[in-house]
Amino acid sequence: LLREDLRRLGQRLGLGVQLAVLSETSLLTKVSFPGPLSAMQERSEVEKMTALHATATGKEILAWIPDTELVRIISANGLKSYTPNTITSLSGIVEELRSVRRFKYAIDNEELREGVVCIGAAIREGGGAVVASISVTLAAEEATEERRADLTRQMIDAANTFSNKLRNAQR
């Protein structure tokens, strides 16, 4: 349903974009369109499955689930360090998720891979539950404050548009 919309978003931004969902305790990337900088490849999907705490799509999903679920997922996956920026403490991730809820977006600030920044936002179904998340990937050197602010706004807008489309499809 959102595949074409996601592809168009990536083309418009000129960057790689992805859509992920939570499956049991794993993060699954359902749709991904690499950007022109495909040399800047994402981590392997297998690695990302357990790296919810270090990805924008993962944090965006974790921020909106009940605490008991959060504990279960972290217990299953751990809080492995991928780069010096990875948040590896429970208190750190809880604080990060509080920020995600407050500002309505998540950022992977070179937490999964050095030199790579991702900005994500949640997709909600009719009842308001988060069913997926989307993110955009860019090189850290391009991630100026201005560029981050612009992409954050665009990702939140896109997530809201995608959420509305899902709600309408569910009617």
C-alpha positions in Angstrom: 0.0 0.0 0.0 2.7 2.5 1.0 5.5 1.1 -1.3 5.0 3.6 -4.1 4.6 6.5 -1.6 7.9 5.5 0.1 9.7 5.3 -3.3 8.4 8.7 -4.3 9.5 10.1 -0.9 13.0 8.8 -1.4 13.2 10.2 -4.9 11.9 13.6 -3.7 14.5 13.7 -0.9 17.2 12.2 -3.1 18.1 9.8 -0.2 17.6 6.2 0.9 14.4 5.5 2.8 13.0 2.4 4.5 9.9 1.2 6.3 10.2 -1.3 9.2 7.8 -3.2 11.5 8.2 -5.0 14.7 7.9 -8.8 14.5 8.0 -10.5 17.9 11.2 -9.0 19.2 12.8 -8.3 15.8 12.9 -5.2 13.6 12.0 -6.2 10.0 12.7 -3.8 7.1 9.7 -4.4 4.8 10.5 -1.9 2.1 13.8 -0.2 1.4 14.9 2.1 -1.5 18.6 2.9 -1.4 19.6 6.5 -2.2 22.0 7.6 -4.8 24.8 7.1 -2.3 24.3 3.4 -2.2 28.0 3.1 -1.5 26.8 4.1 2.0 25.0 0.8 2.5 22.9 0.1 5.5 23.9 -2.5 8.0 22.8 -6.0 7.1 19.2 -6.7 7.8 20.1 -9.6 10.1 22.2 -7.2 12.2 19.5 -4.6 12.2 16.9 -7.0 13.4 18.2 -6.9 17.0 19.5 -3.3 16.9 16.2 -1.5 17.6 17.9 0.7 20.2 20.5 1.9 17.6 18.1 2.6 14.6 15.7 5.4 14.0 13.0 3.0 12.8 13.5 0.8 15.9 13.5 3.7 18.4 10.3 5.0 16.8 8.6 1.7 17.4 10.0 1.2 20.9 8.9 4.6 22.0 5.2 3.8 21.7 5.0 0.2 23.1 4.1 -0.7 26.7 7.0 -0.8 29.1 6.6 -4.6 29.6 7.0 -5.1 25.8 10.1 -2.8 25.8 11.7 -4.8 28.6 10.9 -8.1 26.8 12.5 -6.8 23.5 15.6 -5.4 25.3 16.0 -8.6 27.2 15.8 -10.6 24.0 18.1 -8.4 22.0 20.4 -6.7 24.5 21.8 -3.2 24.0 24.8 -4.0 21.9 27.3 -1.3 21.1 27.9 -0.7 17.3 29.7 2.6 17.5 30.9 5.0 20.2 27.5 6.7 19.8 25.3 3.7 20.5 23.1 4.0 23.6 23.9 0.9 25.6 22.3 1.6 29.0 18.6 1.0 29.9 18.4 4.4 31.5 19.9 6.0 28.4 17.5 4.3 26.0 14.5 5.1 28.3 15.5 8.8 28.2 16.0 8.6 24.4 12.5 7.1 23.9 11.0 9.8 26.1 12.5 12.3 23.7 11.1 10.4 20.7 7.6 10.6 22.2 8.0 14.3 23.0 9.4 15.4 19.6 7.6 12.8 17.4 10.7 11.7 15.6 13.7 9.4 16.2 17.3 9.9 15.2 20.1 7.4 14.7 23.1 9.7 15.2 25.8 7.4 13.9 24.6 4.8 16.4 24.5 1.8 14.1 27.1 2.9 11.7 29.7 5.6 11.8 29.2 8.2 9.1 25.5 7.4 8.8 22.6 9.4 10.2 18.9 8.2 10.0 15.8 10.2 10.9 12.6 8.3 11.5 8.9 8.8 12.3 6.0 6.4 13.2 3.1 5.2 11.1 -0.1 4.6 13.0 -3.3 2.7 12.3 -6.8 3.8 12.9 -6.8 3.2 16.7 -3.6 5.2 17.0 -1.2 2.2 17.6 2.2 2.4 15.9 2.2 -0.3 13.2 5.4 0.7 11.4 8.0 3.4 11.1 9.9 5.0 8.2 13.3 6.6 8.1 15.6 8.4 5.8 19.4 7.8 5.6 22.1 10.4 4.9 25.8 10.8 5.3 26.8 12.3 8.6 28.8 15.1 6.9 25.5 16.2 5.1 23.6 16.2 8.4 23.8 19.9 9.2 21.4 21.3 11.8 19.4 22.9 8.9 19.3 19.7 6.8 18.3 17.6 9.9 15.5 20.0 10.7 14.2 20.0 7.1 14.3 16.2 6.9 12.7 15.8 10.3 9.8 17.9 9.2 9.5 16.0 5.9 9.6 12.6 7.7 7.0 13.6 10.2 4.7 14.9 7.4 5.2 11.8 5.3 4.5 9.5 8.4 1.3 11.5 9.0 0.3 11.2 5.3 1.0 7.4 5.3 -0.9 7.0 8.6 -4.0 8.7 7.1 -3.7 6.6 4.0 -3.7 3.4 6.2 -6.6 4.6 8.2 -8.6 5.3 5.1 -7.7 1.9 3.7 -8.9 0.2 6.9 -12.3 1.9 6.7 
